[in-house]
């Protein structure tokens, strides 16, 4: 699924209206999608009361369609107008006029907040309501929310009534995720047509709640003409990326991964990454690490083939002893990094393997730290194989000399610039995780939650991505699929255990459940 800025979506809407459907018909579709989600939250509608807070633009027009559909379905609807009806946008005004026959009935009432005592009128409406619909401001917001709008937003947030925002929460910049003064904190946001990038990056993501994408019938050719280069990593993306194996495939046909990981201090990193790789469906996983961690790894995952390497005095792998791995182990992809430590001798193995390994490589954690300031080595090595790097912001800054901070598109463009002209894929871990591909495409994870910020979580992600890399997915598919399944497994774990109490092992144990959803 493509992700858009507010300006991109407006161009798509305009092209659709010019060539395929009227604006009022498109607004009807938008209102229908919002109505459907509101109805799912307020069943049975016959006993529900819904307040709809209206601005004056097309976002308000969508809200007026929702009002009509709710009232016709038997719900009680309270319209809260911040402006005179005659000040509504043309299509919004048409939808207001369509409410005429409902005004005489018991299901629809209107309160005009531009008159006196508006706070009391709004507060009493929200107290009566089971749900509020935010139809104040849309994607065109370009200045801070102030005055009565800001006061109404604060009233919504403080009222305790569940809120559904239309397209973007009012006050969230659709392009950057910035809070423009103040913003509605919604329980759910129904994105119309395509999700807006500002609802996927914090702080905007924290205001969106559950993000639901409403299909409003935008023709595929119109979307394609916009040449959008940012996509969301979601169920449909993962389904398309999932590899399939022949029913007669043996374990080596299902992919063999060589994982160089672990140390006396960080034995758990190796166990988590190796087990995660097996959980992806890889046929066989070799975990190469110091002999001192063999018992820990094989107790945690007896299915993993442990390859013992002589170790340094600090309990990490010895470079010279590790060199034999590339010749002695049959593998389809190499992953290096989890739990290696920063031991100088151990670190020297990483650039050696990067240069000599002929197979796809994933570098994470100390595998990246061993290449601090040497991203050019990664770029050059990618001339004859695909390479995936999975840094968080600190690791990226050490690796490439600068991080990828700033606003969403600035972050994405920075990542794109690092991989342009190479066969490197960057998985930039964060909230959200962004995957940048060498062809200029970028993918933003639409799932996940703060509970994933826990020790070992990155090791699980490494194992998942590396497992698919070994199965022949290619770097881009493996990265997207790994990011999706990692976050989906974390969502499943949190649904059972809560975000605060879950640990990396819970995410690992939920991986088969996340995979089963795709099969």
C-alpha positions as CSV (number, residue, x, y, z in Angstrom):
1,X,0.0,0.0,0.0
2,X,1.3,3.4,-1.0
3,X,1.7,6.2,1.6
4,X,1.1,9.8,0.7
5,X,1.7,13.4,1.8
6,X,-1.3,15.6,2.0
7,X,-0.4,17.4,-1.3
8,X,0.0,14.1,-3.1
9,X,-3.4,12.9,-1.9
10,X,-5.0,16.2,-3.0
11,X,-3.6,15.8,-6.5
12,X,-4.9,12.2,-6.6
13,X,-8.3,13.4,-5.5
14,X,-8.4,16.2,-8.0
15,X,-7.4,13.9,-10.9
16,X,-10.1,11.4,-9.8
17,X,-12.7,14.1,-9.7
18,X,-11.7,15.5,-13.1
19,X,-11.7,12.2,-14.9
20,X,-13.8,9.6,-13.1
21,X,-16.3,10.8,-10.5
22,X,-17.8,14.0,-9.1
23,X,-16.5,15.5,-5.9
24,X,-19.8,14.9,-4.1
25,X,-19.7,11.2,-5.0
26,X,-16.2,10.9,-3.7
27,X,-17.3,12.5,-0.5
28,X,-20.1,10.1,-0.2
29,X,-17.7,7.2,-0.5
30,X,-15.5,8.7,2.2
31,X,-18.4,9.2,4.5
32,X,-19.5,5.7,4.0
33,X,-16.1,4.3,5.0
34,X,-16.1,6.4,8.2
35,X,-19.7,5.4,8.9
36,X,-18.8,1.7,8.7
37,X,-16.0,2.0,11.2
38,X,-18.1,4.1,13.6
39,X,-20.9,1.6,13.3
40,X,-18.5,-1.2,14.3
41,X,-17.6,0.7,17.4
42,X,-21.1,1.7,18.4
43,X,-23.2,-1.4,17.8
44,X,-26.2,-1.5,18.1
45,X,-26.6,1.9,16.4
46,X,-30.3,2.2,17.5
47,X,-29.1,2.8,21.1
48,X,-26.0,4.9,20.2
49,X,-25.5,8.7,20.3
50,X,-22.7,10.2,18.2
51,X,-21.5,13.8,18.3
52,X,-19.8,15.1,15.1
53,X,-17.6,18.2,15.4
54,X,-17.5,20.1,12.1
55,X,-15.1,22.6,10.6
56,X,-16.1,24.1,7.3
57,X,-14.0,22.3,4.6
58,X,-14.4,19.0,2.9
59,X,-13.5,17.2,6.1
60,X,-16.7,18.6,7.5
61,X,-18.5,17.4,4.4
62,X,-17.3,13.9,5.1
63,X,-18.6,14.3,8.6
64,X,-22.0,15.4,7.3
65,X,-22.3,12.2,5.2
66,X,-21.5,10.2,8.3
67,X,-24.2,12.1,10.2
68,X,-26.9,11.3,7.5
69,X,-25.9,7.6,7.4
70,X,-25.9,7.2,11.1
71,X,-29.3,8.9,11.5
72,X,-30.8,6.8,8.7
73,X,-29.4,3.7,10.5
74,X,-31.2,4.6,13.7
75,X,-28.4,6.4,15.7
76,X,-28.9,9.7,17.5
77,X,-26.6,12.3,16.0
78,X,-25.6,15.7,17.4
79,X,-23.9,18.1,15.0
80,X,-21.5,20.6,16.5
81,X,-20.9,23.5,14.1
82,X,-17.9,25.8,14.5
83,X,-19.1,27.9,11.5
84,X,-22.3,29.0,10.0
85,X,-23.7,26.4,7.5
86,X,-23.5,29.0,4.7
87,X,-19.7,29.1,5.2
88,X,-19.2,25.4,4.4
89,X,-17.3,24.4,1.3
90,X,-19.6,23.8,-1.8
91,X,-19.7,20.0,-1.5
92,X,-20.0,20.1,2.3
93,X,-22.9,22.6,1.9
94,X,-24.7,20.1,-0.4
95,X,-24.4,17.4,2.1
96,X,-25.7,19.7,4.8
97,X,-28.7,20.4,2.7
98,X,-29.3,16.7,2.3
99,X,-30.0,16.6,6.0
100,X,-33.1,18.7,5.7
101,X,-35.7,15.9,6.0
102,X,-33.9,14.5,9.1
103,X,-34.0,17.8,11.0
104,X,-37.6,17.4,11.9
105,X,-37.1,13.9,13.3
106,X,-35.8,12.8,16.7
107,X,-32.5,11.4,15.4
108,X,-30.6,14.6,14.4
109,X,-30.0,17.8,16.4
110,X,-27.6,20.7,15.7
111,X,-25.7,23.0,18.1
112,X,-24.0,26.1,16.8
113,X,-20.8,26.7,18.7
114,X,-20.2,30.1,17.1
115,X,-23.0,31.4,19.3
116,X,-22.8,32.1,23.0
117,X,-22.3,29.4,25.7
118,X,-20.7,27.1,23.2
119,X,-18.5,25.3,25.8
120,X,-21.6,24.2,27.7
121,X,-23.3,23.1,24.5
122,X,-20.3,21.1,23.4
123,X,-19.6,19.6,26.8
124,X,-23.2,18.5,27.3
125,X,-23.2,16.9,23.8
126,X,-20.1,15.0,24.5
127,X,-21.4,13.8,27.8
128,X,-24.5,12.4,26.1
129,X,-22.5,10.7,23.4
130,X,-21.0,7.2,23.1
131,X,-18.6,8.4,20.5
132,X,-17.3,11.6,18.8
133,X,-16.3,12.1,15.2
134,X,-13.6,14.6,14.6
135,X,-14.4,16.4,11.3
136,X,-12.7,19.6,12.1
137,X,-9.5,19.9,10.0
138,X,-8.0,17.8,7.2
139,X,-4.8,17.4,5.3
140,X,-4.5,21.0,4.2
141,X,-3.6,22.3,7.7
142,X,-0.7,24.7,7.4
143,X,-0.7,26.8,10.5
144,X,-1.0,26.1,14.3
145,X,-4.4,25.4,15.6
146,X,-5.6,28.3,17.8
147,X,-8.6,30.1,19.1
148,X,-11.9,28.3,19.3
149,X,-10.5,25.3,17.3
150,X,-7.8,24.7,19.9
151,X,-10.4,25.0,22.7
152,X,-12.7,22.5,21.0
153,X,-9.7,20.1,20.5
154,X,-8.9,20.3,24.1
155,X,-12.5,19.7,25.0
156,X,-12.6,16.6,22.9
157,X,-9.4,15.3,24.4
158,X,-10.5,15.9,28.0
159,X,-14.0,14.6,27.6
160,X,-13.3,10.9,27.8
161,X,-15.5,10.1,24.9
162,X,-14.0,7.7,22.3
163,X,-13.0,9.7,19.2
164,X,-12.8,8.7,15.5
165,X,-10.9,11.2,13.3
166,X,-11.5,11.6,9.6
167,X,-8.4,11.1,7.5
168,X,-6.0,12.7,10.0
169,X,-6.5,13.8,13.6
170,X,-7.2,17.5,13.6
171,X,-4.0,19.4,14.4
172,X,-1.6,16.7,13.0
173,X,0.4,17.8,10.0
174,X,-0.4,15.2,7.4
175,X,3.1,15.5,5.9
176,X,5.4,15.6,8.9
177,X,3.4,14.2,11.9
178,X,4.1,17.4,13.8
179,X,1.5,18.7,16.2
180,X,0.4,22.1,15.0
181,X,-0.2,23.8,18.3
182,X,-2.6,21.1,19.6
183,X,-4.2,18.0,18.1
184,X,-7.0,15.6,18.7
185,X,-5.9,12.3,20.3
186,X,-8.1,9.8,18.5
187,X,-8.9,6.2,19.3
188,X,-9.1,5.5,15.6
189,X,-8.4,7.4,12.4
190,X,-10.0,6.4,9.1
191,X,-7.5,7.3,6.4
192,X,-9.4,8.1,3.2
193,X,-7.9,6.5,0.0
194,X,-4.3,6.1,1.3
195,X,-2.7,6.6,4.7
196,X,-1.0,9.9,5.2
197,X,2.6,9.8,6.2
198,X,2.1,12.1,9.2
199,X,0.0,9.4,10.8
200,X,2.9,6.9,10.7
201,X,5.6,9.0,12.3
202,X,5.6,10.4,15.9
203,X,4.2,12.5,17.4
204,X,1.4,12.3,14.8
205,X,1.2,8.5,15.1
206,X,0.5,8.9,18.8
207,X,-2.6,10.9,18.0
208,X,-4.0,8.6,15.3
209,X,-4.9,5.6,17.4
210,X,-5.9,2.6,15.3
211,X,-5.2,3.5,11.7
212,X,-7.9,2.2,9.4
213,X,-7.6,2.7,5.6
214,X,-10.9,3.3,3.9
215,X,-11.1,2.4,0.2
216,X,-12.9,5.3,-1.6
217,X,-12.4,3.9,-5.1
218,X,-9.4,5.8,-6.4
219,X,-8.5,4.3,-9.8
220,X,-5.2,2.5,-9.8
221,X,-4.0,4.4,-12.8
222,X,-4.4,7.7,-11.0
223,X,-2.3,6.5,-8.1
224,X,0.3,5.1,-10.5
225,X,0.5,8.5,-12.3
226,X,1.6,10.2,-9.1
227,X,4.7,8.0,-9.0
228,X,4.6,7.5,-5.3
229,X,7.8,6.0,-4.0
230,X,6.9,5.4,-0.3
231,X,4.9,2.4,0.7
232,X,3.5,1.0,3.9
233,X,4.6,-2.4,5.2
234,X,1.4,-4.1,6.0
235,X,-0.4,-7.5,5.7
236,X,-0.8,-7.2,1.9
237,X,2.8,-6.3,1.4
238,X,3.9,-9.2,3.5
239,X,1.6,-11.6,1.8
240,X,3.2,-10.7,-1.6
241,X,6.7,-11.0,-0.2
242,X,6.2,-14.4,1.5
243,X,8.3,-17.2,-0.2
244,X,6.7,-20.5,-1.1
245,X,8.5,-23.9,-1.0
246,X,7.8,-26.9,-3.1
247,X,6.2,-29.7,-1.2
248,X,9.2,-31.9,-2.1
249,X,11.8,-29.4,-0.8
250,X,14.4,-30.8,1.6
251,X,16.0,-28.7,4.3
252,X,18.8,-27.2,2.2
253,X,16.3,-26.3,-0.5
254,X,14.4,-24.3,2.2
255,X,17.5,-22.2,2.9
256,X,20.6,-22.4,5.0
257,X,21.7,-19.6,7.2
258,X,25.1,-19.1,8.8
259,X,24.8,-16.8,11.8
260,X,28.0,-15.6,13.4
261,X,26.9,-14.3,16.8
262,X,27.2,-14.4,20.5
263,X,29.9,-14.1,23.2
264,X,30.3,-15.2,26.8
265,X,28.6,-11.9,27.8
266,X,25.8,-11.9,25.2
267,X,25.0,-15.6,24.7
268,X,21.3,-14.8,24.6
269,X,21.6,-12.7,21.4
270,X,22.9,-15.7,19.5
271,X,20.1,-17.9,20.8
272,X,17.3,-15.4,20.0
273,X,18.6,-14.6,16.5
274,X,19.2,-18.3,15.6
275,X,15.8,-19.4,16.8
276,X,14.0,-16.5,15.1
277,X,15.7,-17.5,11.8
278,X,14.4,-21.1,12.2
279,X,10.9,-19.8,12.9
280,X,10.8,-18.2,9.5
281,X,10.8,-21.5,7.8
282,X,14.5,-21.6,7.0
283,X,15.6,-25.3,6.6
284,X,18.8,-25.2,8.6
285,X,20.5,-22.6,10.8
286,X,24.2,-22.8,11.8
287,X,25.1,-20.6,14.7
288,X,28.9,-20.0,14.9
289,X,30.1,-18.7,18.2
290,X,32.5,-19.3,21.1
291,X,32.5,-22.8,22.6
292,X,31.6,-21.2,26.0
293,X,28.1,-20.5,24.8
294,X,27.3,-23.8,23.2
295,X,25.3,-25.2,26.1
296,X,23.2,-22.0,26.3
297,X,22.4,-21.8,22.6
298,X,21.6,-25.5,22.2
299,X,19.6,-25.7,25.4
300,X,17.5,-22.7,24.1
301,X,17.2,-24.1,20.6
302,X,18.4,-27.7,20.1
303,X,17.3,-27.5,16.4
304,X,20.2,-25.0,15.8
305,X,23.5,-26.5,14.5
306,X,26.2,-25.0,16.7
307,X,29.6,-24.5,15.2
308,X,32.3,-23.9,17.8
309,X,34.9,-21.2,17.3
310,X,38.0,-20.6,19.4
311,X,37.5,-17.6,21.6
312,X,39.4,-14.6,22.8
313,X,40.3,-14.0,26.4
314,X,37.1,-11.9,26.8
315,X,34.9,-14.7,25.5
316,X,34.2,-13.5,21.9
317,X,35.1,-15.2,18.7
318,X,38.7,-15.3,17.5
319,X,39.1,-13.9,13.9
320,X,41.5,-16.4,12.6
321,X,39.5,-19.3,13.9
322,X,36.4,-18.0,12.3
323,X,37.9,-17.7,8.8
324,X,37.3,-21.4,8.1
325,X,33.5,-20.9,8.3
326,X,33.1,-19.7,4.8
327,X,34.6,-22.8,3.4
328,X,33.4,-25.4,5.9
329,X,29.7,-24.5,6.2
330,X,27.1,-24.9,3.4
331,X,25.0,-21.7,3.6
332,X,22.9,-19.5,1.4
333,X,23.2,-16.3,3.4
334,X,25.4,-14.9,6.2
335,X,24.3,-12.9,9.2
336,X,26.9,-11.3,11.4
337,X,26.6,-9.2,14.6
338,X,24.3,-10.0,17.4
339,X,26.2,-10.2,20.7
340,X,29.7,-10.2,19.1
341,X,31.1,-7.5,21.4
342,X,33.5,-4.8,20.4
343,X,36.6,-6.9,21.0
344,X,39.2,-5.7,18.5
345,X,40.1,-9.1,17.3
346,X,36.5,-10.1,16.9
347,X,35.7,-6.9,15.1
348,X,38.4,-7.5,12.5
349,X,36.5,-10.5,11.3
350,X,33.6,-8.4,10.0
351,X,35.4,-6.5,7.2
352,X,37.2,-9.7,6.3
353,X,34.0,-11.6,5.9
354,X,32.3,-8.6,4.2
355,X,34.9,-8.7,1.4
356,X,35.3,-12.5,1.0
357,X,31.8,-13.8,1.5
358,X,30.1,-14.4,-2.0
359,X,26.6,-14.8,-0.5
360,X,24.0,-12.2,0.7
361,X,25.0,-10.7,4.0
362,X,23.1,-9.2,6.9
363,X,25.0,-6.9,9.3
364,X,23.6,-5.9,12.7
365,X,24.7,-4.6,16.1
366,X,28.4,-5.2,16.7
367,X,28.7,-6.2,13.0
368,X,27.9,-2.6,12.2
369,X,30.0,-1.2,15.0
370,X,33.0,-3.0,13.6
371,X,32.6,-0.9,10.5
372,X,32.2,2.5,12.2
373,X,33.0,5.2,9.7
374,X,33.5,2.6,6.9
375,X,30.2,2.5,5.1
376,X,32.1,2.9,1.9
377,X,33.3,-0.7,2.5
378,X,29.7,-1.9,2.7
379,X,28.8,0.0,-0.5
380,X,31.8,-1.5,-2.4
381,X,31.2,-5.0,-1.2
382,X,27.6,-4.8,-2.4
383,X,28.8,-4.8,-6.0
384,X,28.8,-8.6,-6.1
385,X,26.1,-9.5,-3.5
386,X,23.2,-8.0,-1.7
387,X,23.8,-6.6,1.7
388,X,21.2,-5.8,4.4
389,X,22.2,-3.5,7.3
390,X,19.9,-3.1,10.3
391,X,21.0,-0.1,12.4
392,X,19.2,2.0,14.9
393,X,19.9,5.7,14.8
394,X,23.1,5.5,16.9
395,X,24.6,2.6,14.9
396,X,23.7,4.4,11.6
397,X,25.5,7.6,12.8
398,X,28.6,5.6,13.7
399,X,28.5,3.6,10.4
400,X,27.8,6.3,7.9
401,X,29.0,9.4,9.8
402,X,25.6,10.9,10.2
403,X,22.2,9.7,11.3
404,X,18.8,10.0,9.6
405,X,16.9,12.3,11.9
406,X,14.5,15.1,11.1
407,X,11.1,15.1,9.5
408,X,9.8,12.0,7.8
409,X,10.7,12.8,4.2
410,X,14.1,14.1,5.3
411,X,14.8,10.8,7.1
412,X,13.6,8.8,4.0
413,X,15.7,10.9,1.6
414,X,18.8,10.5,3.8
415,X,18.4,6.7,3.8
416,X,17.8,6.7,0.0
417,X,21.0,8.7,-0.5
418,X,23.1,6.2,1.4
419,X,22.0,3.2,-0.8
420,X,21.7,4.9,-4.1
421,X,23.9,3.2,-6.7
422,X,24.5,0.1,-4.5
423,X,23.0,-3.2,-3.7
424,X,22.5,-2.3,0.0
425,X,19.2,-2.3,1.8
426,X,18.9,-0.3,5.0
427,X,16.5,-1.3,7.7
428,X,16.5,1.8,9.9
429,X,15.1,0.6,13.2
430,X,12.9,3.2,15.0
431,X,9.4,4.4,15.6
432,X,8.5,3.6,12.8
433,X,11.1,1.4,11.1
434,X,12.0,2.5,7.6
435,X,13.4,0.3,4.9
436,X,15.3,2.0,2.1
437,X,16.1,0.1,-1.1
438,X,18.8,0.7,-3.7
439,X,16.2,1.4,-6.4
440,X,14.9,4.5,-4.6
441,X,11.8,2.9,-3.1
442,X,11.2,3.2,0.7
443,X,8.9,1.3,3.0
444,X,7.5,2.4,6.3
445,X,6.3,-0.1,8.9
446,X,2.7,0.5,9.8
447,X,2.7,-1.8,12.9
448,X,4.6,-2.2,16.1
449,X,4.4,-0.5,19.5
450,X,6.7,0.9,22.3
451,X,6.9,-2.5,24.0
452,X,9.3,-3.6,21.2
453,X,11.9,-1.3,22.8
454,X,13.4,-4.1,24.9
455,X,16.7,-6.0,25.1
456,X,16.9,-8.7,22.5
457,X,14.2,-7.4,20.2
458,X,16.7,-6.4,17.6
459,X,18.3,-9.9,17.7
460,X,14.9,-11.4,16.9
461,X,14.5,-9.0,14.0
462,X,18.0,-9.9,12.7
463,X,17.1,-13.6,12.8
464,X,13.8,-13.1,11.0
465,X,15.2,-11.0,8.2
466,X,18.3,-13.2,7.8
467,X,16.0,-16.3,7.7
468,X,14.2,-15.0,4.7
469,X,17.4,-13.8,3.1
470,X,18.6,-17.4,3.3
471,X,15.4,-18.6,1.7
472,X,16.2,-16.6,-1.5
473,X,13.8,-13.7,-1.0
474,X,16.3,-11.1,-2.0
475,X,17.2,-8.2,0.3
476,X,14.2,-6.0,-0.3
477,X,11.6,-8.7,0.2
478,X,13.4,-10.2,3.2
479,X,13.7,-6.8,4.9
480,X,10.1,-5.9,4.4
481,X,8.8,-9.3,5.4
482,X,11.0,-9.5,8.4
483,X,10.0,-6.1,9.6
484,X,6.3,-6.9,9.2
485,X,6.4,-10.2,11.0
486,X,8.6,-8.9,13.8
487,X,6.1,-6.1,14.6
488,X,3.1,-8.3,14.0
489,X,4.4,-10.9,16.4
490,X,5.0,-8.1,18.9
491,X,1.4,-7.0,18.5
492,X,0.2,-10.6,19.1
493,X,2.4,-10.9,22.2
494,X,1.2,-7.5,23.6
495,X,-2.4,-8.5,23.1
496,X,-1.8,-11.4,25.5
497,X,0.7,-9.9,27.9
498,X,0.5,-6.1,27.5
499,X,3.2,-3.8,26.0
500,X,4.9,-3.1,29.3
501,X,5.5,-6.6,30.4
502,X,6.4,-8.3,27.1
503,X,10.0,-9.3,26.4
504,X,11.9,-10.3,23.2
505,X,11.2,-14.0,23.8
506,X,7.5,-13.3,23.8
507,X,7.8,-11.8,20.4
508,X,9.9,-14.8,19.3
509,X,7.3,-17.2,20.5
510,X,4.5,-15.3,18.7
511,X,6.3,-15.5,15.3
512,X,4.6,-18.7,14.2
513,X,1.2,-17.2,14.9
514,X,2.1,-14.1,12.8
515,X,3.3,-16.4,10.0
516,X,0.2,-18.5,10.1
517,X,-1.9,-15.4,9.3
518,X,-0.1,-15.2,6.0
519,X,-0.5,-18.8,5.0
